Amino acid sequence: MPAVAFSILSGNLFYAWQAHRLAERTGRTDVTAIPFGVNTPTIFAYVFLIMLPVYQRTHDTQLAWHLGVFACFLSGIVQTAGAFCTDWLRRHTPRAALLCPLAGIAIAFLCLGFVLRIFQTPELALLPTVIISRLRITDTIAFPDAGRSALHTRRRNSCCASEGAPRLSFAAPPPWWL
């Protein structure tokens, strides 16, 4: 733990020093430092995806610890090597691809609790699943803000919807247990 405290303290001081230099160089007073801390998702990955399986197979705490440290070391090498090409990657990678991991983590944090509760009591999710699987979308659904359904408008505007074309069925197939 003293090493973690030392790394957090030194990292925050280094980022504060960088922000101070930037403020002096640009003459701005609104420059702040990036907070530096422990990368918690990576720690969970090391513990649950590397160290735990090794411990469960060997029951050797030292081996599990050594493999976790080795994985951390390899991750540091990859991150250090990647630091030299980040500007090139940022310029050549679409913005959506850069933001996808952030969106995935956000969705996981927002939804994972609800999903896990559903898996704890699956009988609560069974009724909505049956209702949704039996729901058939037709042209007769009236939406409050439009005179005709979005599906009807989409069919009419699509290139394959002509007067003689067969009607498309958008009904979900029934689940295997029904």
C-alpha positions in Angstrom: 0.0 0.0 0.0 2.8 2.5 0.6 3.9 2.1 -3.1 0.3 2.9 -4.3 0.2 6.0 -2.1 3.6 7.1 -3.3 2.6 6.5 -7.0 -0.7 8.5 -6.6 1.1 11.3 -4.8 3.9 11.5 -7.3 1.5 11.2 -10.3 -0.7 14.0 -9.0 2.3 16.2 -8.3 3.7 15.6 -11.8 0.4 16.4 -13.4 0.1 19.6 -11.3 3.6 20.6 -12.4 2.6 20.1 -16.0 -0.5 22.2 -15.6 1.5 24.9 -13.9 4.0 25.0 -16.8 1.2 25.1 -19.3 -0.5 28.0 -17.5 2.8 30.0 -17.4 3.6 29.3 -21.0 0.1 30.2 -22.3 -0.7 32.9 -19.8 -4.0 31.3 -18.9 -5.4 31.0 -15.4 -8.0 28.3 -16.1 -5.6 25.4 -16.6 -6.2 22.3 -14.3 -4.4 19.0 -13.9 -5.8 15.7 -14.8 -6.5 13.6 -11.6 -4.2 10.7 -11.3 -5.3 7.5 -9.6 -5.5 3.8 -9.6 -7.1 2.2 -12.7 -9.8 0.2 -11.0 -11.3 -1.6 -14.0 -7.8 -2.9 -14.9 -7.3 -4.1 -11.3 -10.6 -6.0 -11.5 -9.5 -7.6 -14.8 -6.2 -8.7 -13.3 -7.7 -10.1 -10.2 -10.8 -11.8 -11.7 -9.5 -12.8 -15.1 -5.8 -13.6 -14.3 -5.1 -14.2 -10.7 -8.4 -15.9 -9.6 -8.3 -18.6 -12.4 -4.7 -19.3 -11.6 -5.4 -19.6 -7.9 -8.5 -21.8 -8.5 -6.4 -24.3 -10.6 -3.2 -24.4 -8.5 -4.2 -23.1 -5.1 -0.9 -21.4 -5.1 -1.2 -17.7 -3.9 2.4 -16.9 -4.8 2.0 -18.1 -8.4 -1.3 -16.2 -8.8 0.4 -13.0 -7.4 3.4 -13.4 -9.6 1.3 -13.8 -12.7 -0.8 -10.8 -11.8 2.4 -8.7 -11.4 3.7 -10.1 -14.7 0.4 -9.1 -16.4 0.7 -5.7 -14.9 4.3 -5.4 -16.2 3.3 -6.5 -19.7 0.5 -4.0 -19.7 2.9 -1.2 -18.7 5.2 -2.2 -21.6 2.3 -2.1 -24.0 1.1 1.3 -22.7 4.6 2.7 -22.8 5.1 1.6 -26.4 1.7 2.9 -27.3 2.5 6.3 -25.8 4.8 7.0 -28.8 2.1 6.5 -31.4 -1.0 8.0 -29.6 -1.0 11.2 -31.7 -0.9 9.2 -34.9 -3.7 6.8 -33.6 -5.8 9.8 -32.5 -5.5 11.4 -35.9 -6.3 8.2 -37.9 -9.0 6.6 -35.7 -12.6 7.7 -36.1 -14.0 9.6 -33.2 -16.8 7.0 -32.7 -14.2 4.2 -32.3 -12.4 6.2 -29.7 -15.6 6.9 -27.7 -17.0 3.3 -27.9 -15.1 2.0 -24.9 -16.3 5.0 -22.8 -19.9 4.4 -23.9 -19.6 0.7 -23.2 -18.3 1.3 -19.7 -21.1 3.9 -19.1 -23.8 1.5 -20.2 -22.3 -1.2 -18.1 -22.3 1.0 -15.0 -25.9 2.2 -15.7 -27.5 -1.2 -16.6 -25.4 -3.9 -15.0 -27.2 -3.7 -11.6 -30.6 -4.1 -13.3 -29.4 -7.0 -15.5 -27.9 -8.9 -12.5 -31.2 -8.4 -10.6 -33.1 -10.0 -13.5 -30.7 -13.0 -13.5 -31.3 -13.4 -9.7 -35.1 -13.6 -10.2 -35.7 -14.7 -13.8 -39.4 -15.3 -13.2 -39.9 -11.5 -13.0 -38.5 -11.1 -16.5 -40.5 -14.0 -18.0 -43.9 -12.2 -18.3 -42.5 -9.2 -20.2 -40.5 -11.5 -22.4 -43.6 -13.5 -23.4 -45.6 -10.4 -24.0 -42.9 -8.8 -26.2 -42.3 -12.0 -28.1 -46.1 -12.4 -28.9 -46.5 -8.7 -29.9 -47.0 -8.3 -33.6 -46.3 -4.9 -35.1 -48.9 -4.0 -37.7 -50.2 -0.8 -39.4 -53.0 -0.5 -36.9 -50.8 0.8 -34.1 -51.5 4.4 -33.6 -48.8 6.6 -32.2 -49.8 9.7 -30.3 -47.9 12.2 -32.4 -48.7 10.8 -35.8 -51.7 9.7 -37.7 -50.0 6.6 -39.0 -47.4 4.3 -37.5 -43.7 4.7 -38.0 -43.6 1.2 -39.5 -46.2 2.2 -42.1 -44.3 5.3 -43.1 -41.0 3.3 -43.3 -42.7 0.8 -45.5 -44.2 3.4 -47.8 -40.8 5.2 -48.1 -38.7 2.2 -48.7 -37.7 1.2 -52.2 -39.1 -2.3 -52.0 -42.7 -1.3 -51.0 -44.7 -1.1 -54.1 -48.4 -1.7 -54.5 -48.0 -5.3 -55.6 -45.3 -6.3 -53.1 -46.2 -8.8 -50.5 -46.8 -7.5 -47.0 -43.8 -7.9 -44.7 -44.3 -9.6 -41.4 -42.2 -8.1 -38.6 -43.5 -10.4 -35.9 -40.9 -11.8 -33.6 -40.5 -15.5 -33.7 -41.9 -17.2 -30.6 -39.3 -18.3 -28.0 -38.2 -21.9 -28.0 -40.1 -22.7 -24.8 -43.6 -21.7 -26.2 
